Amino acid sequence: MSQALLYSFRRCPYAMRARLALRYSGVPVRIVEVSLKAKPAEMLALSPKGTVPVLSVDGQVIDESLAIMQWALARHDPEDWRLGGDPAVLALIAENDERFKYHLNRYKYAERYPEQPKAFYRAEGEVFLQKLEGLLAQRDYLLADHLSLVDVALAPFVRQFAHVDREWFAGTAYHRLQDWLTRFVQSPSFMAVMAKP
């Protein structure tokens, strides 16, 4: 396998989770940091939709973050991030990507969605936070006793939600979720993939 090329944007949660999976799986990759205001022609030629991340390797182009994660884990998954193919993993990721992300966007950019007050969008997103808090009552991670694909796929979005109003999030009763998120953002892997190039 030749060195993979990843077009990324450091603060994009989709790109974060792709970088984390590639790092974990040990795939040699060259990361190109993209300016979203001036996307490189080379990236657009590979993926005309123009969103990050985009992985190019051995003539193959993968331009969905979850697909990049699955591709990486298919190559090397030493700690069973895939949890033996447990369908609950992809179901929870789908709920995050489809429903929670929808409310997160409206909460984060409430001025663009004046149909409802910001607090309404936050409350809608909290339904998912409550579900995650409940899952963490059973164990330290969402679906297993160790970090897995679902934790890595969701944490960048929960982090983004928490950062909209850090003081509010710190004052909530989501104590297990706060601990889980703190462990994630303080992990050597996350700090490594978030280092400025």
C-alpha positions in Angstrom: 0.0 0.0 0.0 1.4 3.4 -0.9 1.1 6.3 1.5 -2.4 7.5 1.9 -3.3 11.1 1.4 -5.9 12.7 3.6 -7.5 16.1 2.9 -8.6 17.4 6.3 -9.6 20.4 8.3 -8.3 20.4 11.9 -11.5 21.6 13.6 -14.0 19.6 11.6 -15.5 16.8 13.7 -15.8 14.5 10.7 -12.1 15.0 9.9 -11.2 14.5 13.5 -12.7 11.1 13.7 -11.1 10.0 10.4 -7.7 11.1 11.6 -8.1 9.3 14.9 -9.0 6.0 13.2 -6.1 6.3 10.7 -3.7 7.0 13.6 -5.0 4.1 15.7 -4.8 1.7 12.8 -1.2 2.7 12.0 -2.0 3.6 8.3 0.8 5.7 6.9 -0.9 8.9 5.8 0.1 12.4 4.7 -2.4 15.0 5.9 -3.1 18.1 3.8 -4.8 20.8 5.9 -7.5 22.4 3.8 -8.6 26.0 3.9 -12.4 25.8 3.5 -12.4 29.2 1.8 -9.9 28.0 -0.8 -10.3 24.3 -1.3 -7.5 22.7 -3.4 -8.3 21.8 -7.0 -6.7 18.4 -6.4 -9.2 17.6 -3.6 -12.1 18.8 -5.7 -11.0 16.6 -8.6 -11.1 13.6 -6.3 -14.3 14.6 -4.6 -16.4 17.3 -6.3 -18.7 17.7 -3.3 -15.9 19.6 -1.6 -16.2 18.4 2.0 -13.6 17.0 4.2 -12.3 14.5 5.0 -11.2 12.9 1.7 -8.9 9.9 1.6 -7.0 9.0 -1.5 -5.0 5.7 -1.5 -4.0 3.3 -4.2 -6.4 4.9 -6.7 -9.3 4.6 -4.3 -11.1 7.7 -3.0 -13.2 7.6 0.2 -15.0 10.9 1.0 -17.1 9.9 4.0 -15.6 10.0 7.5 -17.3 6.8 8.7 -16.2 4.9 5.6 -12.6 6.1 6.1 -12.8 4.9 9.7 -14.1 1.5 8.6 -11.5 1.2 5.9 -8.7 1.9 8.4 -10.1 -0.5 11.0 -10.4 -3.3 8.3 -6.6 -3.0 7.9 -5.7 -3.1 11.6 -8.0 -3.1 14.7 -5.8 -4.3 17.6 -8.2 -3.3 20.4 -11.5 -4.4 18.6 -12.9 -0.9 18.0 -15.5 -2.6 15.8 -16.8 -4.6 18.8 -17.1 -7.7 16.7 -19.5 -6.0 14.3 -22.1 -5.2 17.0 -25.0 -3.5 15.1 -25.5 -1.1 18.0 -22.3 0.7 17.0 -23.5 1.8 13.6 -27.0 2.4 14.9 -25.7 4.9 17.5 -23.4 6.6 15.0 -26.3 7.0 12.6 -28.4 8.6 15.3 -25.5 11.0 16.0 -24.9 11.8 12.4 -28.5 12.2 11.3 -30.5 13.5 14.3 -28.0 14.9 16.9 -25.9 16.7 14.2 -29.1 18.4 12.9 -29.9 19.9 16.4 -26.2 20.7 17.0 -26.0 22.8 13.9 -29.1 24.8 14.9 -27.9 25.2 18.5 -24.4 26.3 17.4 -25.7 28.7 14.7 -29.0 29.7 16.2 -28.9 33.1 14.6 -29.3 31.3 11.2 -32.4 29.5 12.4 -34.6 32.2 14.0 -37.7 29.9 13.8 -36.9 28.8 17.4 -34.9 30.2 20.3 -31.4 28.8 20.9 -32.6 27.1 24.1 -35.1 25.0 22.0 -32.3 23.6 19.8 -30.2 22.9 22.9 -33.1 21.0 24.5 -33.6 19.0 21.3 -29.9 18.0 21.3 -30.0 17.1 25.0 -32.3 14.2 24.2 -29.2 12.5 22.7 -26.9 13.6 25.6 -29.3 12.0 28.0 -29.2 8.8 26.1 -25.4 8.8 26.2 -25.4 9.6 29.9 -27.6 6.6 30.4 -25.2 4.3 28.4 -22.3 5.5 30.5 -24.1 4.5 33.7 -23.2 0.9 32.7 -19.5 1.3 31.9 -16.8 3.9 31.2 -17.4 3.9 27.5 -20.6 3.9 25.4 -20.9 0.3 24.3 -17.9 -1.5 25.8 -15.4 -1.5 28.6 -12.8 0.1 26.3 -12.7 2.9 23.7 -14.4 1.8 20.5 -15.4 3.1 17.1 -18.6 4.6 18.5 -16.8 6.7 21.2 -14.4 8.1 18.6 -17.1 8.7 16.1 -19.4 10.6 18.6 -17.0 12.5 20.8 -16.0 15.2 18.4 -19.7 16.2 18.0 -20.4 16.1 21.7 -17.3 18.2 22.2 -18.7 20.7 19.7 -22.0 20.8 21.5 -20.3 21.3 24.9 -18.2 24.2 23.5 -21.2 26.2 22.3 -21.7 27.2 26.0 -19.0 25.6 28.1 -20.3 27.1 31.4 -23.8 25.6 30.8 -22.4 22.2 29.9 -20.1 22.2 33.0 -23.1 23.0 35.1 -25.3 20.1 33.8 -26.0 16.8 35.5 -24.3 14.9 32.7 -21.4 14.0 35.0 -20.5 10.7 33.3 -20.6 12.3 29.9 -18.4 15.1 31.1 -15.9 12.6 32.4 -16.0 10.6 29.2 -15.5 13.7 27.1 -12.6 14.9 29.3 -10.9 11.6 29.0 -11.3 11.8 25.2 -10.0 15.3 24.8 -7.1 14.7 27.1 -6.0 11.4 25.5 -2.6 11.3 23.7 -4.3 10.3 20.5 -6.7 13.2 20.4 -4.0 15.7 21.3 -1.8 14.2 18.6 -4.4 14.5 15.8 -5.3 18.1 17.0 -1.7 19.4 17.0 -1.4 22.3 14.6 0.7 21.3 11.5 
